[in-house]
Amino acid sequence: MHVRELFDLTGKVAIVTGGSRGLGKEIASALGGAGAKVVITARREQWLTEAQKELENVGVECLSIVADSSEVEGVKKMVAQTLEKWGGIDILVNNAGVVWAAPPDQMTLDKWDYVMNINARGTFICCQEVGREMIRQKYGNIINISSVGGVSAVDPKSGQFIAYQASKAAINIMTKQLAVEWGPHNIRINVIAPSFLSTRLTDALIAKTGENMKRWIPLGRIGRPDEIRGAVVFLASEASSYITGQIICLDGGTTAW
């Protein structure tokens, strides 16, 4: 196989949760650009429709589905409509997530539950429902989007996100355990853990505490959202065929300290 073919996703079917904006749209665009047919999901139709148009305008075959990844019925609908449209699921990217900022002593339990339900519970539900189909077809590739905040502590001067960090740490260990249990079914599962990349959700925070963030980044700059594209295509393709259960930190070297 030529090295370029290692990254070719032609004919593959990929689901990207939270695919209507930000990193999710970058991920969907990257997978589609590598040849995959892409399903994007989100809780709100407004941005989904626009994202689907953008992807189709650059030649990506795209299906959009309104679904809440933290609700079993929504995920079952996502799986069923994908199978009805394209007959299989090769790649799942669990990107949907939320964040709530508060000092630990002021974090309310309803906000803790809100973050944990969408991030950790939602990722597990999607892994479980799509994983059943991948076990049946004896093949699959799952990429969970976590955070360096789930790998190591964050300077409180850069932001306080203890529920978010806990939810992402849960995703990291969930990924490792599933890699061990599902490896015999020819299913690979890995994590991409970005730091604070510049997106709609993070730009306000970066404007406020970005200089302090840079103190901890050896490359000395905030990451761009498009810098997730190569890592996603690598993990989704045959180029990473012997990699599973791993956490790739997309962080400019932050976790090297």
C-alpha positions as CSV (number, residue, x, y, z in Angstrom):
1,M,0.0,0.0,0.0
2,H,1.3,3.4,-1.0
3,V,1.8,5.7,2.0
4,R,-0.9,8.1,0.6
5,E,-3.4,5.2,0.6
6,L,-2.8,4.7,4.3
7,F,-4.8,7.9,5.0
8,D,-7.5,7.3,2.4
9,L,-11.0,7.0,3.8
10,T,-12.9,6.5,0.6
11,G,-16.0,4.4,1.1
12,K,-15.9,4.7,4.9
13,V,-18.9,5.9,6.9
14,A,-18.1,8.2,9.8
15,I,-20.4,9.7,12.5
16,V,-19.3,12.9,14.2
17,T,-21.4,14.0,17.2
18,G,-21.5,17.7,17.8
19,G,-20.5,18.1,14.2
20,S,-22.3,21.3,13.4
21,R,-19.8,23.8,14.7
22,G,-16.3,24.4,16.1
23,L,-14.0,21.4,16.3
24,G,-16.8,19.0,15.3
25,K,-17.2,20.7,11.9
26,E,-13.4,20.7,11.4
27,I,-13.4,17.0,12.2
28,A,-16.3,16.3,9.8
29,S,-14.6,18.3,7.1
30,A,-11.3,16.5,7.5
31,L,-12.9,13.0,7.4
32,G,-15.0,14.0,4.3
33,G,-11.9,15.5,2.7
34,A,-10.2,12.1,3.1
35,G,-13.1,10.5,1.3
36,A,-15.5,9.4,4.0
37,K,-19.2,9.7,3.9
38,V,-20.1,11.8,7.0
39,V,-23.0,11.9,9.4
40,I,-23.1,15.0,11.6
41,T,-25.3,15.2,14.7
42,A,-26.2,18.0,17.1
43,R,-29.1,19.0,19.4
44,R,-30.1,22.0,17.3
45,E,-31.1,21.8,13.7
46,Q,-30.2,25.5,13.0
47,W,-26.5,25.0,12.8
48,L,-26.7,21.4,11.5
49,T,-28.4,22.5,8.3
50,E,-25.8,25.2,7.6
51,A,-22.9,22.8,8.3
52,Q,-24.4,20.1,6.0
53,K,-24.6,22.7,3.2
54,E,-21.0,23.8,3.7
55,L,-19.8,20.2,3.6
56,E,-21.8,19.3,0.5
57,N,-20.6,22.4,-1.2
58,V,-17.0,21.1,-1.1
59,G,-18.0,17.6,-2.3
60,V,-18.6,15.7,1.0
61,E,-21.4,13.3,1.1
62,C,-23.2,14.3,4.3
63,L,-26.2,13.4,6.4
64,S,-27.3,15.5,9.3
65,I,-29.4,14.1,12.2
66,V,-30.8,16.1,15.1
67,A,-30.0,14.0,18.2
68,D,-28.9,14.4,21.8
69,S,-26.0,12.1,22.4
70,S,-26.7,11.9,26.1
71,E,-30.2,10.3,25.4
72,V,-30.4,6.6,24.4
73,E,-33.3,7.1,22.1
74,G,-31.5,9.9,20.2
75,V,-28.4,7.8,19.8
76,K,-30.5,4.8,18.6
77,K,-32.1,7.1,16.0
78,M,-28.6,8.3,14.9
79,V,-27.5,4.7,14.4
80,A,-30.6,3.5,12.7
81,Q,-30.7,6.4,10.2
82,T,-27.0,6.0,9.4
83,L,-27.5,2.3,8.7
84,E,-30.5,2.9,6.6
85,K,-28.6,5.5,4.6
86,W,-25.3,3.8,4.1
87,G,-25.5,0.3,5.6
88,G,-22.7,0.4,8.1
89,I,-20.6,2.5,10.5
90,D,-16.8,2.4,10.2
91,I,-15.8,5.4,12.3
92,L,-17.4,7.2,15.3
93,V,-16.0,10.5,16.6
94,N,-17.5,11.4,20.0
95,N,-17.0,15.2,20.0
96,A,-20.2,16.5,21.5
97,G,-19.6,18.2,24.8
98,V,-20.3,21.1,27.1
99,V,-18.3,23.0,29.8
100,W,-19.3,24.9,32.9
101,A,-16.8,27.1,34.7
102,A,-16.9,27.6,38.5
103,P,-14.5,27.4,41.4
104,P,-14.7,23.9,43.0
105,D,-16.3,25.2,46.2
106,Q,-19.0,26.9,44.2
107,M,-19.8,24.2,41.6
108,T,-23.4,23.4,42.0
109,L,-24.4,19.7,41.7
110,D,-27.0,20.4,38.9
111,K,-24.2,21.9,36.8
112,W,-21.9,19.0,37.7
113,D,-24.5,16.6,36.5
114,Y,-25.2,18.6,33.4
115,V,-21.6,18.4,32.3
116,M,-21.1,14.8,33.3
117,N,-24.3,13.6,31.6
118,I,-23.5,15.1,28.3
119,N,-19.7,14.5,28.2
120,A,-19.1,11.2,30.0
121,R,-22.6,9.6,29.9
122,G,-23.1,10.7,26.3
123,T,-19.8,9.4,25.1
124,F,-20.5,6.0,26.8
125,I,-24.0,5.8,25.2
126,C,-22.6,6.5,21.8
127,C,-19.8,4.0,22.2
128,Q,-22.2,1.4,23.5
129,E,-24.8,1.8,20.7
130,V,-22.4,2.1,17.9
131,G,-20.1,-0.4,19.4
132,R,-22.8,-3.1,19.2
133,E,-23.0,-2.5,15.5
134,M,-19.2,-2.6,15.2
135,I,-19.0,-5.9,17.2
136,R,-21.6,-7.3,14.8
137,Q,-19.7,-6.3,11.7
138,K,-16.3,-7.3,13.3
139,Y,-14.7,-3.9,12.6
140,G,-14.8,-0.4,13.8
141,N,-12.8,2.7,14.8
142,I,-13.8,5.1,17.6
143,I,-12.2,8.4,18.4
144,N,-13.2,10.2,21.6
145,I,-12.5,13.9,22.0
146,S,-11.2,14.5,25.5
147,S,-9.1,17.3,26.9
148,V,-5.6,17.8,28.4
149,G,-7.7,19.0,31.4
150,G,-8.6,15.3,31.8
151,V,-4.9,14.3,31.8
152,S,-3.4,16.8,34.2
153,A,-4.4,19.8,36.4
154,V,-5.0,23.2,34.9
155,D,-3.6,26.4,36.3
156,P,-6.7,28.1,38.0
157,K,-5.5,31.4,36.6
158,S,-6.3,30.0,33.2
159,G,-9.8,28.8,34.2
160,Q,-11.6,26.6,36.7
161,F,-13.5,23.6,35.1
162,I,-13.5,20.8,37.6
163,A,-16.7,19.1,36.3
164,Y,-15.4,19.3,32.7
165,Q,-12.0,17.9,33.7
166,A,-13.6,15.0,35.6
167,S,-15.8,14.2,32.7
168,K,-12.9,14.2,30.3
169,A,-10.8,12.0,32.7
170,A,-13.7,9.6,32.6
171,I,-13.6,9.5,28.9
172,N,-9.9,8.8,28.9
173,I,-10.2,5.7,31.2
174,M,-13.4,4.6,29.4
175,T,-11.4,4.6,26.1
176,K,-8.6,2.5,27.6
177,Q,-11.0,-0.1,29.0
178,L,-13.0,-0.4,25.8
179,A,-9.8,-0.8,23.8
180,V,-8.9,-3.8,25.9
181,E,-12.4,-5.3,25.8
182,W,-13.2,-4.6,22.1
183,G,-9.7,-5.2,20.6
184,P,-10.6,-8.9,20.0
185,H,-13.6,-7.6,17.9
186,N,-11.2,-5.7,15.6
187,I,-12.3,-2.4,17.1
188,R,-9.8,0.3,17.8
189,I,-10.6,3.2,20.1
190,N,-8.4,6.2,20.9
191,V,-8.5,9.7,22.4
192,I,-7.5,13.1,21.1
193,A,-7.0,15.4,24.0
194,P,-6.8,19.1,22.9
195,S,-5.8,22.0,25.0
196,F,-7.5,25.3,24.6
197,L,-7.9,25.6,20.8
198,S,-9.4,28.8,19.5
199,T,-13.1,28.1,18.9
200,R,-16.4,29.9,19.5
201,L,-16.6,28.3,23.0
202,T,-13.1,29.2,24.1
203,D,-12.4,32.6,22.4
204,A,-13.9,34.6,25.3
205,L,-11.8,32.7,27.8
206,I,-8.7,33.0,25.7
207,A,-9.2,36.7,25.4
208,K,-9.3,36.9,29.2
209,T,-6.6,34.4,30.3
210,G,-4.8,33.6,27.1
211,E,-1.5,35.1,28.2
212,N,-1.4,33.0,31.3
213,M,-2.3,29.9,29.2
214,K,0.7,30.6,26.9
215,R,3.0,30.4,29.9
216,W,2.4,26.6,30.0
217,I,2.6,26.0,26.3
218,P,6.1,25.2,25.1
219,L,5.2,26.2,21.5
220,G,4.2,29.6,22.9
221,R,0.8,30.0,21.2
222,I,-2.8,29.0,21.3
223,G,-3.7,26.2,18.9
224,R,-5.9,26.6,15.8
225,P,-9.1,24.5,15.4
226,D,-7.9,23.2,12.1
227,E,-4.9,21.6,13.8
228,I,-7.1,18.8,14.9
229,R,-7.7,17.6,11.3
230,G,-4.5,15.7,10.8
231,A,-4.8,13.8,14.1
232,V,-8.3,12.7,13.4
233,V,-7.6,11.5,9.9
234,F,-4.5,9.6,11.2
235,L,-6.5,7.8,13.9
236,A,-9.4,7.1,11.6
237,S,-7.3,5.6,8.9
238,E,-5.1,2.5,8.3
239,A,-2.1,4.8,9.0
240,S,-2.8,4.0,12.7
241,S,-3.8,0.4,12.3
242,Y,-1.8,-0.8,15.3
243,I,-2.7,2.0,17.7
244,T,-5.5,1.6,20.2
245,G,-6.2,2.7,23.8
246,Q,-4.0,5.7,23.4
247,I,-4.4,9.4,24.3
248,I,-2.9,11.8,21.8
249,C,-2.5,15.3,23.4
250,L,-3.0,18.1,20.9
251,D,-1.6,20.7,23.3
252,G,1.5,22.4,22.0
253,G,3.6,20.5,24.5
254,T,1.6,21.5,27.6
255,T,1.5,18.0,29.1
256,A,5.3,17.6,28.6
257,W,5.9,19.5,31.8
